[in-house]
């Protein structure tokens, strides 16, 4: 085992997470047995994180939704992929070995981490577009084509399921709402929106919370030549 494979809990929290992490409670005998059974693996993307404080246990429980030690967690590009509680044996370790092969023998360099963080920042996010009903289809298309400038994957709310009932259309749009942005496109001609748009605004605020603020863009500003 390399020295770099040993992480304090604080360093784990502050680091860019990409690898397999074994969380060990210092008061857990099974944890020590588990560590000894796999610490022969010299892979810089396999980490052993010691958890000793109640505050650390609480943070980890909130993060992984598990409270039993030991814990084996896989993170890829700062995102949790899976958690396996308890000591793993034989065939249970096979997915871990496969993931370690995918990670490679060396950890990400600072430059690689910076590049991945920047890529994540510019990833296009599903975005619900609510257009004022006075905006023409031609202008809607122009607005949609400029969505890439905002790193958005646009979805015109009023174009969804036009042959379905209002309730069915609302249901279709609710599913991804918690993961999406919402943008209102206005043209200064009206403040009245479709019934579906009004329902989506209410649903979005209910899901996102009372502090929700809607992003409003003026059609004239969007269509300005840059």
C-alpha positions in Angstrom: 0.0 0.0 0.0 1.3 3.5 -0.9 1.4 6.2 1.7 -0.8 8.3 -0.6 -3.6 5.7 -0.3 -4.1 6.8 3.4 -6.4 9.8 3.7 -7.6 11.7 6.7 -11.3 12.4 6.7 -10.7 16.1 6.3 -8.5 15.5 3.2 -11.2 13.3 1.7 -13.8 16.0 2.1 -11.6 18.6 0.5 -10.3 16.5 -2.3 -11.6 15.9 -5.8 -13.1 12.5 -5.4 -12.2 10.0 -8.1 -11.5 6.4 -7.1 -12.5 3.7 -4.6 -12.7 4.8 -1.0 -12.7 2.4 2.0 -14.1 4.0 5.1 -12.8 2.5 8.3 -14.1 3.3 11.8 -11.1 3.0 14.2 -13.3 1.3 16.8 -14.4 -1.4 14.3 -12.5 -4.7 14.4 -14.0 -5.9 11.1 -12.8 -2.7 9.5 -9.2 -3.6 10.4 -9.6 -7.1 9.1 -11.0 -5.7 5.9 -8.2 -3.3 5.5 -5.6 -5.9 6.0 -7.2 -8.2 3.5 -6.9 -5.7 0.6 -4.2 -3.3 1.6 -1.8 -5.3 -0.6 -3.3 -3.6 -3.6 -0.9 -0.9 -4.7 -3.2 1.3 -6.7 -3.1 5.0 -6.1 -6.9 5.3 -6.8 -7.7 3.0 -3.9 -8.0 5.0 -0.7 -8.4 4.1 3.0 -10.1 6.8 5.0 -10.2 6.6 8.8 -13.3 7.9 10.5 -12.9 8.5 14.2 -15.1 11.4 15.3 -18.9 11.4 15.7 -19.1 14.5 13.6 -17.2 12.7 10.8 -19.6 9.7 11.1 -22.6 12.0 10.8 -21.2 13.8 7.7 -20.5 10.4 6.1 -23.9 9.0 6.9 -25.5 12.1 5.2 -23.3 11.7 2.2 -23.5 8.0 1.7 -26.8 7.3 3.4 -25.2 4.5 5.3 -24.1 4.2 8.9 -22.5 0.7 9.1 -18.7 0.3 8.8 -16.7 -0.6 6.9 -18.0 1.1 3.8 -16.7 0.9 0.2 -17.7 3.7 -2.1 -16.9 4.5 -5.7 -16.7 8.1 -6.8 -16.2 9.1 -10.4 -15.5 12.8 -11.2 -16.8 13.9 -7.8 -20.1 11.9 -8.2 -21.0 8.9 -6.0 -21.6 5.9 -8.2 -22.3 3.2 -5.5 -21.8 2.3 -1.9 -21.3 -1.3 -0.5 -21.6 -1.8 3.2 -19.7 -4.4 5.2 -16.6 -6.4 4.4 -16.4 -7.6 0.9 -15.1 -11.0 -0.1 -13.9 -12.8 -3.2 -16.5 -12.3 -6.0 -17.9 -9.2 -4.2 -14.6 -7.5 -4.8 -14.6 -8.2 -8.6 -16.5 -5.0 -9.5 -14.0 -3.1 -7.3 -11.1 -4.5 -9.2 -12.8 -3.7 -12.5 -13.3 -0.1 -11.5 -9.7 0.2 -10.3 -8.5 -1.0 -13.8 -10.7 1.7 -15.3 -9.2 4.4 -13.0 -5.7 3.2 -13.9 -2.6 3.1 -11.7 -2.1 6.8 -11.2 -4.4 9.5 -9.7 -5.5 12.5 -11.7 -3.0 15.3 -12.1 -3.9 18.8 -11.0 -4.2 19.8 -14.6 -6.6 16.9 -15.3 -8.7 17.8 -12.3 -9.0 21.4 -13.4 -10.0 20.3 -16.9 -12.7 18.0 -15.6 -14.1 20.7 -13.3 -14.2 23.2 -16.2 -15.9 20.6 -18.4 -18.5 20.0 -15.7 -19.2 23.8 -15.4 -19.9 24.0 -19.1 -22.0 20.9 -19.4 -25.4 21.7 -20.9 -28.3 21.4 -18.4 -31.9 20.5 -19.3 -33.7 23.9 -19.2 -37.5 24.5 -19.4 -38.2 27.5 -21.6 -41.5 29.3 -21.0 -42.2 31.6 -23.9 -44.6 34.5 -23.9 -47.5 33.5 -26.2 -46.9 36.6 -28.4 -43.4 35.3 -29.5 -43.4 33.8 -33.0 -42.3 30.3 -33.8 -39.5 31.8 -35.9 -38.2 33.8 -32.9 -38.6 30.8 -30.7 -36.3 28.8 -33.0 -33.7 31.6 -32.9 -33.8 31.6 -29.1 -33.5 27.8 -28.9 -30.5 27.9 -31.2 -28.7 30.3 -28.8 -29.2 28.1 -25.8 -25.7 26.6 -26.2 -24.4 30.1 -25.3 -25.9 29.5 -21.8 -24.9 25.9 -21.6 -28.5 24.8 -21.8 -30.4 22.0 -23.4 -33.7 23.8 -24.1 -37.2 22.4 -23.9 -40.2 24.5 -25.0 -42.8 23.7 -22.3 -45.7 24.6 -24.5 -44.5 22.2 -27.3 -44.7 19.1 -25.1 -47.5 16.6 -25.7 -49.8 19.0 -27.5 -52.3 16.3 -28.2 -52.5 15.2 -24.5 -54.6 16.6 -21.7 -53.3 19.5 -19.5 -52.8 17.1 -16.6 -50.9 14.6 -18.7 -48.6 17.3 -20.1 -47.9 18.6 -16.6 -47.1 15.1 -15.4 -44.6 14.6 -18.2 -42.8 17.7 -17.3 -42.7 17.1 -13.6 -40.4 14.1 -13.7 -37.2 16.0 -14.5 -38.1 19.3 -12.8 -35.9 18.9 -9.8 -32.8 18.5 -12.0 -33.7 21.3 -14.5 -33.4 25.0 -14.8 -36.4 27.2 -15.8 -36.2 30.3 -17.9 -39.0 32.7 -18.9 -38.6 34.4 -22.3 -40.6 37.7 -22.5 -41.1 40.3 -25.2 -42.7 43.2 -23.3 -46.0 42.6 -25.0 -47.8 40.5 -22.4 -47.4 39.1 -18.9 -49.9 36.4 -19.5 -48.7 32.8 -20.1 -50.5 29.6 -21.1 -52.3 27.5 -18.5 -49.6 24.8 -18.8 -46.8 27.4 -18.3 -48.6 28.7 -15.2 -48.9 25.2 -13.7 -45.2 24.5 -14.4 -44.2 27.7 -12.7 -46.2 26.8 -9.6 -44.8 23.2 -9.7 -41.3 24.3 -10.1 -41.5 26.7 -7.2 -43.0 24.0 -5.0 -40.2 21.6 -5.9 -37.3 24.1 -5.6 -38.5 25.8 -2.5 -39.9 29.1 -1.3 -36.7 31.0 -2.2 -37.0 30.1 -5.9 -36.2 32.9 -8.3 -37.1 32.6 -12.0 -34.6 33.7 -14.6 -36.3 36.1 -17.0 -34.7 37.0 -20.4 -35.9 39.6 -22.8 -36.3 38.4 -26.4 -34.7 41.6 -27.7 -31.6 41.0 -25.6 -31.2 37.3 -26.7 -31.5 38.1 -30.4 -29.0 40.9 -30.3 -26.1 40.3 -32.6 -22.8 39.7 -30.7 
